[in-house]
Amino acid sequence: MPTLAQIMMGNPVVSAVYERVWRPVFTRLFSFGGPGTAEYDRAFTAYLARSGDRQILDVACGPGLYTRRLAENLTGDGRVIGIDFSKAMLDRAARGPHPRTAYVRGDAHRLPFPDDSFDTVTCFAALYLIPDPLPVVDELVRVTRPGGEIAIFTSVETQFSKLHTVQAIGAITGYHFFKPHEIPDRLHRAGIARVEQAIVDQGQFVLAHKDQG
Ligand SMILES: C[S@@+](CC[C@H](N)C(=O)[O-])C[C@H]1O[C@@H](n2cnc3c(N)ncnc32)[C@H](O)[C@@H]1O
């Protein structure tokens, strides 16, 4: 049975307000209204959106706000593919096309791409909504080419999120709080040696580098 969070992400009204209202408000909530998470997010995505002839995959792309951002400075044959399983979100993404972006409907648990396909694989603000999220981390690693990078933004368990009321809201909505070591551990288990993690208020940004092999 889909969780409340999954139902919301499939709703055309939510997808219509997602980019301009929902995501900015939610990002601020990670810092209790302060600028911390939003500022880190800007710096993180500015780094990921660096120029180059790179192939990028944006997993659980929603309406494509980061997909487009990641495409801005690409050169040569550089492309960004956004994948999401919500038709409503992808319909919104299709309204703001960019010549270097393309969208695919699919499940993050079974990415329809061969091993070692992408220079950069991102997954922002989605793992905490996915009922079985750690196998998705394995998929992100699988499709990243040796020498490539995986970038994740997701939740992290804190003193605040351990509060009973917050846990109860998480249980009702299907929102998951990751223990601080959970995502890095899974990346290490999938064969990644170098993992950088920045915990910013209620969120974590993770950058993992797949060895050249
Ligand atoms: C909160 S939105 C995040 C959108 C965008 N990445 C961002 O950072 O704003 C979460 C997205 O994850 C998608 N999603 C959730 N589970 C998924 C799955 N198993 N496969 C693909 N997409 C999924 C939802 O449809 C939704 O569009």
Ligand as a Chemical Component Dictionary entry (heavy atoms), coordinates in Angstrom:
data_LIG
# 
_chem_comp.id                   LIG 
_chem_comp.type                 NON-POLYMER 
_chem_comp.pdbx_formal_charge   0 
_chem_comp.three_letter_code    LIG 
# 
loop_
_chem_comp_atom.comp_id 
_chem_comp_atom.atom_id 
_chem_comp_atom.alt_atom_id 
_chem_comp_atom.type_symbol 
_chem_comp_atom.charge 
_chem_comp_atom.model_Cartn_x 
_chem_comp_atom.model_Cartn_y 
_chem_comp_atom.model_Cartn_z 
_chem_comp_atom.pdbx_ordinal 
LIG C1  C1  C 0  10.215 15.206 -2.707 1  
LIG S1  S1  S 1  10.365 14.762 -4.398 2  
LIG C2  C2  C 0  12.053 15.223 -4.751 3  
LIG C3  C3  C 0  12.172 15.860 -6.100 4  
LIG C4  C4  C 0  13.541 16.465 -6.372 5  
LIG N1  N1  N 0  14.557 15.423 -6.450 6  
LIG C5  C5  C 0  13.933 17.476 -5.327 7  
LIG O1  O1  O 0  15.035 17.381 -4.792 8  
LIG O2  O2  O -1 13.161 18.381 -5.074 9  
LIG C6  C6  C 0  10.497 13.014 -4.258 10 
LIG C7  C7  C 0  10.308 12.331 -5.594 11 
LIG O3  O3  O 0  10.673 10.959 -5.438 12 
LIG C8  C8  C 0  9.846  10.230 -6.324 13 
LIG N2  N2  N 0  9.931  8.809  -5.944 14 
LIG C9  C9  C 0  9.606  8.262  -4.755 15 
LIG N3  N3  N 0  9.856  6.936  -4.781 16 
LIG C10 C10 C 0  10.363 6.649  -6.010 17 
LIG C11 C11 C 0  10.814 5.461  -6.648 18 
LIG N4  N4  N 0  10.809 4.279  -5.997 19 
LIG N5  N5  N 0  11.254 5.535  -7.918 20 
LIG C12 C12 C 0  11.278 6.705  -8.565 21 
LIG N6  N6  N 0  10.869 7.874  -8.028 22 
LIG C13 C13 C 0  10.405 7.847  -6.756 23 
LIG C14 C14 C 0  8.490  10.869 -6.125 24 
LIG O4  O4  O 0  7.612  10.561 -7.187 25 
LIG C15 C15 C 0  8.863  12.333 -6.061 26 
LIG O5  O5  O 0  8.797  12.954 -7.320 27 
# 
loop_
_chem_comp_bond.comp_id 
_chem_comp_bond.atom_id_1 
_chem_comp_bond.atom_id_2 
_chem_comp_bond.value_order 
_chem_comp_bond.pdbx_ordinal 
LIG C1  S1  SING 1  
LIG S1  C2  SING 2  
LIG S1  C6  SING 3  
LIG C2  C3  SING 4  
LIG C3  C4  SING 5  
LIG C4  N1  SING 6  
LIG C4  C5  SING 7  
LIG C5  O1  DOUB 8  
LIG C5  O2  SING 9  
LIG C6  C7  SING 10 
LIG C7  O3  SING 11 
LIG C7  C15 SING 12 
LIG O3  C8  SING 13 
LIG C8  N2  SING 14 
LIG C8  C14 SING 15 
LIG N2  C9  SING 16 
LIG N2  C13 SING 17 
LIG C9  N3  DOUB 18 
LIG N3  C10 SING 19 
LIG C10 C11 SING 20 
LIG C10 C13 DOUB 21 
LIG C11 N4  SING 22 
LIG C11 N5  DOUB 23 
LIG N5  C12 SING 24 
LIG C12 N6  DOUB 25 
LIG N6  C13 SING 26 
LIG C14 O4  SING 27 
LIG C14 C15 SING 28 
LIG C15 O5  SING 29 
# 
